[in-house]
Amino acid sequence: MRLSSVALRATRKAITSRVRPEPSAINALISAGLGVGLSPDIARHAAGQIPTAWIAVEHPDCRRILTLLWGAGNHLSTAARLMRTTIIDWNWNNGFAQAKR
């Protein structure tokens, strides 16, 4: 095995993609004619004045996974703690807060 192939394999293992979708960038690409896409409804507001056409996709099986993130080992602020509690206690089936346990 040549050194370059060893280095290449080590580099591939060490590099992790951190690319995340950016709604306004996706909307700009779609507006430029580079395809179509699915985007959360809130992305319409983030898109600003980018000319795109929207249609709502509504189906009982159409769901979005939300993730609340904070820095590992960092203090969770009061606002973030309240948000976490609200998300955990929310009744996702009927769209209302659950009764206190």
C-alpha positions in Angstrom: 0.0 0.0 0.0 1.4 3.4 -1.0 1.7 6.2 1.5 -0.7 8.4 -0.6 -3.5 5.8 -0.4 -3.0 5.5 3.4 -3.1 9.3 3.8 -6.2 9.5 1.5 -8.0 6.8 3.6 -7.1 8.6 6.9 -8.3 11.9 5.4 -11.7 10.4 4.4 -12.2 9.1 7.9 -11.2 12.4 9.5 -13.4 14.7 7.4 -17.0 14.9 8.4 -19.5 16.9 6.3 -21.2 19.7 8.2 -23.3 20.9 5.3 -26.8 22.0 6.4 -29.6 23.1 4.2 -30.2 26.8 4.2 -33.8 27.7 3.2 -33.0 31.0 1.5 -30.1 29.4 -0.5 -32.3 26.5 -1.5 -35.1 28.9 -2.5 -32.6 31.0 -4.6 -31.4 27.9 -6.4 -35.0 26.9 -7.2 -35.8 30.5 -8.3 -32.8 30.3 -10.7 -34.4 27.3 -12.4 -32.2 24.6 -10.8 -35.0 22.3 -9.8 -37.8 21.9 -7.3 -37.7 21.1 -3.6 -39.5 20.5 -0.4 -39.1 23.1 2.3 -40.7 23.8 5.6 -43.5 26.3 5.5 -41.5 28.7 7.7 -38.9 28.9 4.9 -41.3 31.1 2.9 -40.6 33.9 5.4 -36.9 33.3 5.4 -36.8 33.5 1.6 -37.7 37.2 1.6 -38.4 38.5 -1.9 -37.0 35.5 -3.8 -39.6 34.7 -6.5 -40.8 31.2 -6.0 -44.2 29.5 -6.2 -45.4 27.6 -3.2 -48.0 24.8 -2.7 -48.8 23.3 0.7 -48.1 19.6 1.1 -50.6 18.3 3.7 -51.0 14.7 4.5 -51.3 12.8 7.8 -48.1 11.0 7.1 -46.2 14.2 6.2 -44.2 15.0 9.3 -41.1 17.0 10.3 -38.6 16.0 12.9 -37.5 18.8 15.1 -34.4 18.8 17.2 -33.5 21.2 20.0 -29.7 21.6 20.2 -27.4 23.2 22.7 -23.7 23.1 23.3 -22.5 20.0 25.2 -21.5 20.9 28.7 -23.0 24.4 28.4 -25.5 25.8 30.8 -29.1 25.6 29.5 -30.6 29.0 29.6 -34.1 29.6 31.2 -35.6 30.3 27.8 -34.1 27.1 26.3 -35.2 25.1 29.3 -38.8 26.4 29.0 -38.7 25.6 25.2 -37.5 22.1 26.0 -40.3 21.6 28.5 -42.9 22.9 26.2 -41.8 20.6 23.4 -41.7 17.6 25.6 -45.1 18.3 27.2 -46.8 19.3 23.9 -49.6 17.0 22.6 -48.5 16.5 19.0 -51.7 14.7 18.1 -54.2 17.5 18.7 -51.9 20.6 18.6 -52.5 21.7 22.2 -50.4 21.7 25.4 -51.0 18.6 27.5 -52.5 18.8 30.9 -49.8 19.1 33.6 -48.7 15.8 35.0 
